[in-house]
Amino acid sequence: MGMEVRESSPAEAFGHVDHPLLHEQVRDPRTQHGGELMAVVEEYIGTVAGTPKHTRTAYIRDASGLEFTAAPDTLEQL
């Protein structure tokens, strides 16, 4: 007897969400740093008054290859 294995896509496994600027050049207006938007991830941050809370984080790779995070709703397209 075999064991059933359910596979999920990497997007489901890591909470990736679609963003209209994915893989575009963007800038974080708060820091003025820019680069390519690599991913937007929805992350569980805890429970408040019995309600699960999540946050969305944008991962941006700059020209040197370093990645930094920003709020995805405030990004500006370059």
C-alpha positions as a printed NumPy array, in Angstrom:
array([[  0.   ,   0.   ,   0.   ],
       [  1.345,   3.383,  -0.995],
       [  1.071,   6.561,   0.938],
       [ -0.696,   9.461,  -0.732],
       [  1.51 ,  12.542,  -1.011],
       [ -0.09 ,  15.875,  -1.713],
       [  2.175,  18.378,  -3.341],
       [  1.576,  22.084,  -3.264],
       [  3.093,  24.654,  -5.52 ],
       [  5.881,  26.831,  -4.093],
       [  3.472,  29.765,  -4.199],
       [  1.045,  27.959,  -1.894],
       [  3.783,  26.7  ,   0.399],
       [  5.245,  30.131,   1.052],
       [  2.094,  32.268,   0.865],
       [  3.088,  34.045,  -2.349],
       [  0.472,  36.473,  -3.64 ],
       [  0.113,  38.119,  -7.033],
       [  1.156,  41.739,  -7.442],
       [  0.793,  43.842, -10.619],
       [  4.454,  44.971, -10.423],
       [  5.985,  41.511,  -9.964],
       [  9.375,  41.365, -11.77 ],
       [  9.181,  45.09 , -12.582],
       [ 11.578,  47.783, -11.4  ],
       [ 10.129,  49.463,  -8.309],
       [ 11.103,  51.911,  -5.574],
       [ 10.182,  51.964,  -1.903],
       [  9.138,  55.601,  -1.329],
       [  9.935,  55.372,   2.39 ],
       [ 13.626,  54.518,   1.857],
       [ 14.043,  55.59 ,  -1.797],
       [ 15.745,  52.229,  -2.49 ],
       [ 14.824,  50.454,  -5.698],
       [ 15.204,  47.214,  -7.583],
       [ 13.255,  44.315,  -9.078],
       [ 10.16 ,  43.125,  -7.214],
       [ 10.911,  39.432,  -6.727],
       [  7.964,  38.318,  -4.589],
       [  5.119,  39.388,  -2.357],
       [  4.457,  37.028,   0.531],
       [  1.545,  36.869,   2.955],
       [  2.813,  35.868,   6.381],
       [  0.982,  34.88 ,   9.543],
       [  1.989,  37.202,  12.392],
       [ -0.169,  35.956,  15.239],
       [ -3.625,  36.005,  16.748],
       [ -5.335,  39.055,  18.238],
       [ -8.538,  38.547,  20.224],
       [ -8.951,  35.114,  18.638],
       [ -8.56 ,  36.412,  15.075],
       [ -5.563,  35.297,  12.968],
       [ -3.595,  38.266,  11.601],
       [ -1.468,  38.348,   8.439],
       [  0.812,  40.869,   6.785],
       [  2.08 ,  41.193,   3.213],
       [  5.774,  41.807,   2.579],
       [  7.439,  42.723,  -0.722],
       [ 10.898,  41.328,  -1.464],
       [ 12.961,  43.562,  -3.758],
       [ 16.409,  42.763,  -5.227],
       [ 18.65 ,  45.767,  -5.878],
       [ 21.316,  46.102,  -8.593],
       [ 24.016,  44.597,  -6.33 ],
       [ 21.921,  41.443,  -5.779],
       [ 20.955,  42.195,  -2.179],
       [ 17.303,  41.867,  -1.243],
       [ 15.322,  44.098,   1.069],
       [ 11.713,  44.203,   2.18 ],
       [  9.038,  46.869,   1.858],
       [  5.299,  47.343,   2.113],
       [  3.861,  46.143,  -1.228],
       [  0.982,  48.629,  -1.284],
       [  3.297,  51.658,  -1.325],
       [  5.711,  50.613,  -4.112],
       [  6.25 ,  52.937,  -7.053],
       [  7.041,  51.638, -10.541],
       [ 10.237,  53.041, -12.096]])
